[in-house]
């Protein structure tokens, strides 16, 4: 089953498989959290993500749990008006975090992002 996904201008130009749509969401999530472009994070979002990193500061072995919490905070902020079920956001967060953590490049980028949020410069 394919779903239609709007392009940046809002028009639907092609159908994406669920795998392609999931990949697109993951790419957009990484872009939004790791760049300062058009859809940069708001001050509230930055504060929220920094707070989450601080909560996990003393649990270096819980990196995947940290990523779940970061993704969930991001999705709650960005999708709260379109996704009414908090369970859906939680489930999406777990799935996205699991995928991000299983990819070595994504995992490394998230570790750098974690260091940036905690105020430490990446080495």
Secondary structure in CASP SS format (residue, H / E / C, confidence):
PFRMAT SS
TARGET T0000
AUTHOR 0000-0000-0000
METHOD secondary structure of the structure
MODEL  1
X C 1.00
X E 1.00
X E 1.00
X E 1.00
X E 1.00
X E 1.00
X C 1.00
X C 1.00
X C 1.00
X C 1.00
X C 1.00
X E 1.00
X E 1.00
X E 1.00
X E 1.00
X E 1.00
X E 1.00
X H 1.00
X H 1.00
X H 1.00
X H 1.00
X H 1.00
X H 1.00
X H 1.00
X H 1.00
X H 1.00
X H 1.00
X H 1.00
X H 1.00
X H 1.00
X H 1.00
X H 1.00
X H 1.00
X H 1.00
X C 1.00
X C 1.00
X C 1.00
X C 1.00
X C 1.00
X C 1.00
X C 1.00
X C 1.00
X H 1.00
X H 1.00
X H 1.00
X H 1.00
X H 1.00
X H 1.00
X H 1.00
X H 1.00
X H 1.00
X H 1.00
X H 1.00
X H 1.00
X H 1.00
X C 1.00
X C 1.00
X C 1.00
X C 1.00
X H 1.00
X H 1.00
X H 1.00
X H 1.00
X H 1.00
X H 1.00
X H 1.00
X H 1.00
X H 1.00
X H 1.00
X H 1.00
X H 1.00
X H 1.00
X H 1.00
X H 1.00
X H 1.00
X H 1.00
X H 1.00
X H 1.00
X H 1.00
X C 1.00
X C 1.00
X C 1.00
X C 1.00
X C 1.00
X C 1.00
X H 1.00
X H 1.00
X H 1.00
X H 1.00
X H 1.00
X H 1.00
X H 1.00
X H 1.00
X H 1.00
X H 1.00
X H 1.00
X H 1.00
X H 1.00
X H 1.00
X H 1.00
X H 1.00
X H 1.00
X C 1.00
X H 1.00
X H 1.00
X H 1.00
X H 1.00
X H 1.00
X H 1.00
X H 1.00
X H 1.00
X H 1.00
X H 1.00
X H 1.00
X H 1.00
X H 1.00
X H 1.00
X H 1.00
X C 1.00
X C 1.00
X C 1.00
X C 1.00
X C 1.00
END
